[in-house]
Amino acid sequence: MSDILPSGISANTTPVNAPRVPLPTDKELVLKVVPLPKDCNANGDIFGGWVMAQVDIAGSIVPARYVQGRMATVAVNQFVFKQPVRVGDILSFFGGITRVGHTSITVDVEVYAERYDTQGQYIKVTEATLTYVAIDAQGRPRAIPREHLPAGL
């Protein structure tokens, strides 16, 4: 079943049996995005790789303010797809730092979808843990400045 959204995008409105959940309060909203038809796989769902790329972008936003310079993704420690993502979904990406090492920062990212026709009701679609490393101009690891880190990290 699909409807045409005001933007002219065809939305998959087939019901999904997934628990509606509240948004996290222990993480920061770092990104909101709506996937488009060009981001679909052959099944009509959004490519997992597209979601992964958005998670990597979202995951880098919080540590960027503490790294204060270049950084690189060095590990995707965990990545779980919980529900399909559809064209027209409003995706909210929440990120929070879980660990700070000498040169690295680990971030948890949770992704929630609002289906176009049930806005205000959230479904958790993805969760991931990624590690970023601060790098210098030559791409070598460098120390993360400690003076700007939040208390407890």
BAFI-853825 format. One record per residue (C-alpha): x, y, z; residue in three letters. Coordinates in pm, 1 decimal. Layout:
// residues N
[[X; Y; Z]; "ALA"];
...
// end
This chain:
// residues 153
[[0.0; 0.0; 0.0]; "MET"];
[[139.2; 344.5; -81.6]; "SER"];
[[20.7; 704.0; -78.7]; "ASP"];
[[160.4; 1005.8; -256.5]; "ILE"];
[[305.4; 1259.2; -11.9]; "LEU"];
[[259.5; 1634.5; -70.7]; "PRO"];
[[613.9; 1639.8; -205.7]; "SER"];
[[511.6; 1392.4; -477.7]; "GLY"];
[[706.2; 1109.3; -310.3]; "ILE"];
[[534.3; 773.6; -291.0]; "SER"];
[[520.9; 657.4; 71.9]; "ALA"];
[[491.9; 295.7; 179.8]; "ASN"];
[[212.0; 306.4; 436.6]; "THR"];
[[184.9; -66.7; 503.3]; "THR"];
[[149.4; -105.5; 882.6]; "PRO"];
[[452.8; -235.7; 1069.9]; "VAL"];
[[416.4; -425.8; 1395.7]; "ASN"];
[[671.9; -244.4; 1605.6]; "ALA"];
[[648.1; -102.9; 1954.2]; "PRO"];
[[600.9; 270.6; 1976.7]; "ARG"];
[[869.8; 409.8; 2202.9]; "VAL"];
[[959.4; 741.8; 2366.5]; "PRO"];
[[1260.9; 932.7; 2238.6]; "LEU"];
[[1579.5; 908.2; 2446.0]; "PRO"];
[[1652.9; 1175.9; 2702.9]; "THR"];
[[2013.8; 1071.4; 2766.8]; "ASP"];
[[2134.0; 1150.6; 2413.1]; "LYS"];
[[2139.6; 1458.3; 2192.8]; "GLU"];
[[1931.4; 1499.6; 1876.7]; "LEU"];
[[2208.3; 1547.1; 1620.1]; "VAL"];
[[2040.8; 1492.5; 1281.7]; "LEU"];
[[1699.4; 1472.0; 1116.8]; "LYS"];
[[1657.1; 1350.7; 761.1]; "VAL"];
[[1391.7; 1212.8; 524.0]; "VAL"];
[[1500.7; 933.4; 286.5]; "PRO"];
[[1396.7; 970.6; -77.5]; "LEU"];
[[1302.0; 721.3; -350.5]; "PRO"];
[[1659.8; 723.2; -486.0]; "LYS"];
[[1767.1; 571.2; -152.5]; "ASP"];
[[1549.6; 256.9; -196.6]; "CYS"];
[[1658.1; -100.9; -254.2]; "ASN"];
[[1475.1; -346.9; -481.6]; "ALA"];
[[1226.5; -428.0; -203.4]; "ASN"];
[[1114.9; -67.2; -173.1]; "GLY"];
[[1285.5; -16.3; 162.6]; "ASP"];
[[1575.1; 222.0; 221.7]; "ILE"];
[[1922.7; 75.0; 157.3]; "PHE"];
[[2097.9; -33.6; 476.0]; "GLY"];
[[2413.0; 131.2; 343.2]; "GLY"];
[[2231.3; 464.4; 315.7]; "TRP"];
[[2121.7; 433.2; 678.4]; "VAL"];
[[2477.5; 340.5; 778.9]; "MET"];
[[2616.1; 651.3; 608.7]; "ALA"];
[[2366.9; 873.9; 792.1]; "GLN"];
[[2453.1; 704.4; 1124.3]; "VAL"];
[[2823.9; 773.3; 1059.8]; "ASP"];
[[2748.2; 1141.5; 993.7]; "ILE"];
[[2527.2; 1166.0; 1303.0]; "ALA"];
[[2780.0; 980.2; 1516.6]; "GLY"];
[[3056.5; 1223.5; 1426.1]; "SER"];
[[2866.5; 1537.4; 1526.4]; "ILE"];
[[2896.6; 1509.5; 1905.3]; "VAL"];
[[3267.9; 1416.5; 1925.8]; "PRO"];
[[3360.3; 1683.3; 1668.1]; "ALA"];
[[3314.8; 1955.5; 1929.5]; "ARG"];
[[3566.2; 1782.6; 2158.4]; "TYR"];
[[3818.2; 1654.9; 1903.7]; "VAL"];
[[3858.6; 2010.3; 1766.9]; "GLN"];
[[4004.6; 1908.8; 1433.9]; "GLY"];
[[4011.9; 1615.9; 1195.9]; "ARG"];
[[3887.6; 1275.3; 1296.8]; "MET"];
[[3822.6; 946.4; 1122.8]; "ALA"];
[[3581.9; 660.2; 1177.2]; "THR"];
[[3794.1; 363.6; 1280.6]; "VAL"];
[[3534.1; 110.2; 1393.1]; "ALA"];
[[3170.1; 25.1; 1370.2]; "VAL"];
[[3157.8; -174.3; 1690.9]; "ASN"];
[[2790.0; -265.6; 1660.9]; "GLN"];
[[2512.9; -198.5; 1411.4]; "PHE"];
[[2160.0; -336.3; 1447.4]; "VAL"];
[[1873.2; -282.6; 1205.8]; "PHE"];
[[1555.5; -324.2; 1410.3]; "LYS"];
[[1286.2; -216.8; 1159.8]; "GLN"];
[[1278.8; -121.3; 792.0]; "PRO"];
[[1315.6; 243.4; 697.1]; "VAL"];
[[1079.0; 372.3; 430.2]; "ARG"];
[[1057.0; 657.3; 185.2]; "VAL"];
[[895.8; 952.5; 360.4]; "GLY"];
[[993.4; 845.6; 712.8]; "ASP"];
[[1116.8; 1129.4; 929.0]; "ILE"];
[[1433.6; 992.8; 1086.8]; "LEU"];
[[1572.4; 1134.7; 1411.6]; "SER"];
[[1931.1; 1045.0; 1504.3]; "PHE"];
[[2034.3; 1069.2; 1869.4]; "PHE"];
[[2399.0; 1047.3; 1972.3]; "GLY"];
[[2589.3; 1027.6; 2296.2]; "GLY"];
[[2950.7; 970.5; 2394.5]; "ILE"];
[[3008.3; 652.2; 2591.4]; "THR"];
[[3387.3; 647.5; 2617.6]; "ARG"];
[[3682.6; 879.5; 2564.6]; "VAL"];
[[4032.3; 738.9; 2526.7]; "GLY"];
[[4362.4; 914.9; 2464.5]; "HIS"];
[[4298.2; 950.6; 2087.8]; "THR"];
[[3953.1; 792.8; 2041.9]; "SER"];
[[3589.3; 862.3; 2122.6]; "ILE"];
[[3312.9; 598.6; 2118.0]; "THR"];
[[2957.2; 707.6; 2042.8]; "VAL"];
[[2618.9; 535.8; 2064.1]; "ASP"];
[[2366.1; 635.6; 1799.2]; "VAL"];
[[1996.0; 551.6; 1808.4]; "GLU"];
[[1766.9; 614.9; 1510.9]; "VAL"];
[[1392.3; 663.9; 1541.2]; "TYR"];
[[1138.3; 686.7; 1259.2]; "ALA"];
[[813.3; 873.9; 1243.6]; "GLU"];
[[603.7; 724.9; 967.8]; "ARG"];
[[460.6; 999.6; 750.4]; "TYR"];
[[101.7; 915.1; 843.0]; "ASP"];
[[166.7; 866.3; 1218.4]; "THR"];
[[387.4; 1162.9; 1304.6]; "GLN"];
[[455.2; 1199.3; 1674.7]; "GLY"];
[[472.8; 820.9; 1717.9]; "GLN"];
[[825.3; 684.3; 1713.1]; "TYR"];
[[968.1; 345.4; 1618.9]; "ILE"];
[[1330.6; 259.7; 1694.0]; "LYS"];
[[1474.5; 147.1; 1360.6]; "VAL"];
[[1851.0; 130.3; 1416.8]; "THR"];
[[2112.6; 141.6; 1689.0]; "GLU"];
[[2488.2; 151.5; 1650.5]; "ALA"];
[[2814.6; 207.3; 1833.0]; "THR"];
[[3100.8; 372.2; 1645.1]; "LEU"];
[[3454.6; 476.2; 1736.1]; "THR"];
[[3628.8; 783.4; 1596.9]; "TYR"];
[[3997.6; 874.9; 1628.5]; "VAL"];
[[4137.3; 1227.5; 1633.9]; "ALA"];
[[4395.9; 1266.3; 1357.4]; "ILE"];
[[4653.4; 1526.7; 1261.7]; "ASP"];
[[4714.3; 1681.0; 918.5]; "ALA"];
[[4908.6; 1370.7; 810.0]; "GLN"];
[[4630.6; 1134.3; 921.1]; "GLY"];
[[4813.6; 1007.9; 1230.6]; "ARG"];
[[4632.4; 966.7; 1564.5]; "PRO"];
[[4665.7; 1262.4; 1801.9]; "ARG"];
[[4560.9; 1328.9; 2159.6]; "ALA"];
[[4210.0; 1458.8; 2226.0]; "ILE"];
[[4221.0; 1788.1; 2417.4]; "PRO"];
[[4089.2; 1715.7; 2769.8]; "ARG"];
[[3996.0; 2069.9; 2877.3]; "GLU"];
[[3663.4; 2078.7; 2688.5]; "HIS"];
[[3534.1; 1729.3; 2767.6]; "LEU"];
[[3213.8; 1702.6; 2970.9]; "PRO"];
[[3249.7; 1599.4; 3334.3]; "ALA"];
[[3261.9; 1225.4; 3381.7]; "GLY"];
[[3422.3; 1145.0; 3045.8]; "LEU"];
// end
